[in-house]
Amino acid sequence: MACLAAAAVVAGAEAAPLLFRRRLAPSPVAARRRLLVSCRARSRSLRTAAELPRKSTSNAKSHNRVNMQRDETSVSTDKERQEKYGDENDISNLQLEDLIRMIQNTEKNIMLLNQARLQALEHVEKILKEKEDLQRKIKILETRLSETDARPKLSAEGQFSTEINDSLPVLELDDIKEENMLLKDDIQFLKTMLIEVSETENSIFTLEKERTLLDASLRELESRFIDAQADMLKPGPRQYDAWWEKVENLGDLLETATNKVENAAMVLGRNHDLEDKEKIESVEERFQVCNHEMHSQIELYENSIAEFHDILSKLVEETEKRSLEHSASSMPSELWSRISLLIDGWLLEKRISYNDANTLREMVRKRDSCLREAYLSCRGMKDREIVDNFLKITLPGTSSGLHIVHIAAEMAPVAKVGGLADVISGLGKALQKKGHLVEIILPKYDCMQNDQVSNLKVLDVVVQSYFEGNLFNNKIWTGTVEAYAGLPVYFIEPQHPAKFFWRAQYYGEHDDFKRFAYFSRAALELLYQSQKKIDIIHCHDWQTAFVAPLYWEAYANLGFNSARICFTCHNFEYQGAAPAQDLACCGLDVEQLDREDRMRDNSHGRINVVKGAIVYSNIVTTVSPTYALEVRSEGGRGLQDSLKLHSRKFVGILNGIDTDTWNPSTDRHLKVQYNANDLQGKAANKAALRKQLNLSSTNASQPLVGCITRLVPQKGVHLIRHAIYKTAELGGQFVLLGSSPVPHIQREFEGIADHFQNNNNIRLLLKYDDSLSHWIYAASDMFIVPSMFEPCGLTQMIAMRYGSVPIVRKTGGLNDSVFDFDDETIPKELRNGFTFVHPDEKALSGAMERAFNYYNRKPEIWKQLVQKDMRIDFSWASSASQYEDIYQRAVARARAAA
């Protein structure tokens, strides 16, 4: 309709200029010719407009015929006039009546054209009404069709008990409406139930978190009770020294008494002949006194000796009892690790068979004393003799311990970049203490700390692995990390021309995807060729996420399928996305894996290695319960749908810290060691750090705020900057330790450091120094962690271990480890710091002001808070127990299925 209206307006607009041009025509002949062309064009336009609706009335046709007859008459008249006046050009010969007639004819034509336009509009309106009726009928039919299609689907899901044929009867409209109403009621009911389930899940999560905290407190109390019992039952070296000193004193007293008796006897003999009875009586009295004193000392000596023997007997009895109970596990963990490496080296070098290796590994798991004796007796023997000595041993029965292998890109203190390295070492050590056989596989970096590895040596064996259509050799190095209970570690050194791990850095290379794809394949090849029967293969972050699809797509078909795969994502910010064809480098089938339900990224259509690990792993974990909830929504960085789909195998377990390394009572990096019962050492470390950094020491009680972090957006850089200025405003001191890989952030904080260069209350140390970090933890009164998101976070736990009260944002693991001191909804015994929710300066300022208020105005309450924080158990014991539980359940399911 709009198009026809526009055409009519254009036609009308064309008519007016024609009249105007005729008034200015230079000759009547030209004017007539133009009028003829115009009339013919209008006639054609009129016919075209009449044909569009394909219907016209008889009235319109008659008008058109009249118009055409008039046009023909006008044309014939024009020809006659042209013949008559062809040689004359004077405009005065043209009669005025002709012009008037021409104008009248033109106006009539315009009127006819408008009438035709109105008739066309009427036809269009009728057509549109018919179209609307048809569309309404189509919608009704589509609704019935969708309901018909839905019924077979519901039947397939078991929601209908009867089968539905392909040709369903058409339901009446009333029945359909009634059924729709019932369906709406059911949907509303299900939504209500879903809300109740969600609320129940949140309540369960809260109760589970409280249970975890109570379990940790209970374990701490049990540990203290056991330590107290041990202290009561066994005296230390000073107590032994006191007893021997007492015995020696008693011996001296006895000797003195004996001498006195002999002297008295001599005196008595000299005066035996004297008749002076007074002297005799005096001597007898002295003798009796000495004799009484001697007997008293002897009695005291005998009582002391009896008491001493009783204590010695109890100590001997307790020692024998403990020896009997722990004889199988009395060997240091690092020696068991060395034996494990020795066995694996023999198998790879083909000195022993697979069955013999399994037998010996079972003995290692069981901590069999026969194996210990065999190892200790092998000193000085040749290699062949050692092997023969071990092969003589047999082991009846089986062990309940698991064989766990961690494949990772980092491990503290050998190759450390971030928190991942601490997790590998801390969790491995804790699991080893629980009686499991734990091994680590790492790349052989050229920049790793070789001095932290004991007995580092290369095995006399070469392991070949596939990469980009070829087989490449790999050197295998072994050693133990004594700092973590002698954990056994394998280091893979690729003999590849690209020198993947000879780059003088751990990450940040242009070919990181290929480097770690190669390492993951080589690590699995090492395990496959060693013919180990492994229970759990635990891979970490995107760098080793290749392990999960490689294991199930490539190695399980070769018979290497005894293990269950556990994958831990420590930060969903990094997912290892790459073009699909890059996945083929490690031997995976791109066509099979580049699918929505496998490894195709949910957002960008590329390959996502972390998604592949989520799909292919038997267990998926992340590093705190709150972070596990966050990544199921926007925190998943595009993987939230995959995590929801695999939610049954996904769990968040809060990380721990190594309480041996982070222990203020034994920390060698500190100027003075201290503990929760004696905080004078903390004040001494604060004074020493102030002197070292040229901070003001005028006010000894001036609060010191610490911050140790990487300066990246995740850590809340703008809030760290605000905390510096806010601390100065509140009259405190601030020390920052950390640098940024982002150039503009590094420059910004260098500018802040220059600004406060002459301020004796602010220091920014834009670097990382491990020793200095220990010192800052010990010296600071408060510790800032204002992260935008934080999967777990270790700094807040370490800070509390050293008596530095945390000020953190409620996110991720921070929310699971720090509970606000003023939050009355939380049990008082759990409140251990200050928190804020919104990631802005106002919220951070409020938390800092509350902390400063307690520190300055309520020193006794502050001291109690510090002591409470230092006594919280953030060790790996609780986390390792949770991992142990999910490991065992996965292995049990696998064995049941087999």
C-alpha positions, 0 to 999 in steps of 0.5 A: 500500500505504501508503495502504491501511494508513493507512486501516485504522489510521484505521478501527481508531482510529475503533472505540475512541472508539465504545466509549468514547462508548457507555459514557458514553451518556446513553440506550439509545435514543441509544446504539443509534442511534449504534451503528446509524450506526457499523455502517453506516459501517463496512460502507460503509468495508469495502465501499470497502476491498474494492473498491480491489484490485477482487478479494475472496475468497468468504470475505470476502463471507460474513463481510460477509453475516453481519455485515450480517445481524447488523446487521439483527437488531440494528436490528430488536431496537432498534426493538422495544425502542424501542417497548417502552421509548419512554416510559421513560428509566431506564437500569436497565431496560436489560439488561446482556446486551444491552450485552455482546452489543453490545460483542462484536459490535463487537469481531467487526466490528473483527476482520473489518475487520483481516482485510480490511486484511491481505488488501488488503495481500497484493493490493497486494504482488502488484500491486507485484511485477507493476509492478516486472516491467513496469518492468524490461521497459520499461527493456530496451525503452527501451535497445533503442530508444535504441540504434536511434535512435543508429544513424541519427545515427551513420550520418549523421555518416559513422561507419557506411558502410551506410544504416539503414532506419526499421524496424531488426531487433531485436538479440539481447541478447547482441549488444547487450551485446557492442556496448556493451562495444566502444563503452565501449572506444572511448570510453575510448580517445577519452578517453585521446587527448583527454587526450594532445591537451590535454597537447600543446596545453599544451606547444605553448602553453608553447613558443609563449610561450617563442618569443615571448619569444625573438623579443622578445629577438632583436628587441631585440638586432637593434635595438641592433646597428643602433643601434650600426652607425649610431653608428659610421657617423655622427659626431655634432655634437661629433665634427664640431666636434672635427675642425674644431677640429683643422683650425684648430689645424693651420692655426695651427701652420702659420702659426707655422712660416711666421713662424719661417721668415721670421724666420730668413731675416731674421736670415740676411740681416742676418748675411750679411756677418758673418764670424763663422762661429759666428753664421752656423752658429747661424742656419743651425741655427735655420733647419734646426730651424724648417724641420724643424718646419714640414715635420713640422707640414705632414705632420701637417696633410696626414695629418689632412686626408686622414683627415678627407676619408676619413670625410667620403666614407664619411658621404656614401656612407652618406647617399646609400645610405640616401637611395636605400633610404628615399626613399619612406618618408622623409616623416613619418608625420603628413604621410601621415595628413594626406594620407589625411584630405584625400583622404577629406574630398574624397570625402565632399564629392564633390570627387573620384570614388570611383576617384580616391580609391582611386588616391590611397589606394593612393599613400598606402599605397605612400608614393609620392614623387610624392604627397609632392611634390604635397602639399609643392607645394600650400602657398598654393594654393586648394582647387580647385587642390590637388584638381587637382594631386592628380588629375594623379598616377597610380600604376602597380601595387598596394600590399601594405599593408592599410587598417585601421580601428579603431572604439572608444570610447576613444583615448589621449590624446584620450579615455582611461578605461582600458587600451583607450585605450592599446591603440588608440593604441599598436597603431595607431601600430605598424601604421602604422610597418609601412606600413599605412594606419590610421584611427580612428573615435571618438565626439565627446565633449564632455569629450575632450581637444581640445588633443591633436588637431591640425588638428581641423575639421568636414567640409562633409558630413552623414552620415545614419544609422538609429536607432529608425525614423528617420534622423539627421544626424551631423557628421564631424570630422577631425584627427590625434593627433601624440603617436602618429605623427599617426594620422588620427581621425574623430569622429562628433557625432550630431545626436540630441535625446538628445545621446548624447555631450554628458554630461560623461563617457564611460561610466556613463549610463543609456542606454549601450546605446543610445548606443553602438549608435547610434555603431556604426551611424553609424561603419559608415554613414560608411565605407559612404558614403565608399566606401572599400575597407577590408581590416580593421574592428577593433572593441573591447569591447561598446561597438562589438561591434554593428559585427560583426552590423550589418556582416554583417546590414545592410551586406554585402547593400548591397555593402559587404563587402570588409572582414573583421571583427576583434573584441577583448574586453579584459575579459569582465566587461563583455558588454553584455547587455540586453533583446532588444527593445533591439537593434532600435534600431540596425536589427537584426532581433531575431527573427533574432538572438535565438537560441542560436546568435547573440546570445541570452545563454547564461545569462540569456536576454537579448541579449548583444552580445559574444556577437554579436561572437564569432559574427559576427566573422572574427577574435576576440582577447583581450589575453593568451594566459593570459587566452584560456585562462582565459575558455574556462572559468569566466573566460568569465563565461558565454561559455565555450561560445561561445568553445570553439565558435569556438575556431579564430578565437580567439587571445590576443595580449599587449598592449604599451606605448608605449615613447616615452611611457613612457621614463625617459630622456626622460620630462619628468614626472621630476625626473631622467631615467635609464636602465639603465646609470645608476640614479643618476637613479632614486635622485634621483626617489625622494628628490624624491618622498619630499620631495614627499609628506613621507615619511621620508628618514632611510634612503635605501636604505629600500625604496619599494613603489608601487601605481597602480590603480583600487580595484575588486574585480577588482584585489584590494582586500583584498590591496592593503590587506594589502600596505599593512600588510605593507610597514609590518611589513617596514620599507618605505614604501608609496605608493598612487595611485588611487580607487574608483567603489565608495562603500564601497571609497572610504570604506574606503581613506579610513579607512586614509589617516586611520589612517596620516596621521601615519605618515611611511612610508605615503601613500594618494593617493585620486585619479588624477594622470597626471604623478604616476604617472610619478613613482611608477613612477620612484621605487618599488623594487617594484610591487604588482599582486595582481589577482583576474583581469587580462586583460593589465595594463600597469602591471607592464610600465611598472613594469619599464620604470622599474626597479620590480620587480613583485610580482604574482599569476599570472593573465592577462597578469600570468602572461605578462609576469612570471616568478618570480625563484626559479622554477628551471623558468623560464630564468634570463634570463626571471626578472624579478619575484616571483609568487604563486598563491593570492589570499590574504594568506599568499601575498602575504606570502610574495612580499613577504618574498622581494622584501624579502630580496633588496633588503636582503641582496643589493643587487648581485643586486637591481641586476642584476634592476632593469637586466634589467627596464629592458631588456625590450622591451614595445613594441607591435612584437611584438604588432603583428606578430602582429595583422598576421599574423592580418589578412593571413591573414583577408584572404587567405582572403577574396580566395581565396573571392572 
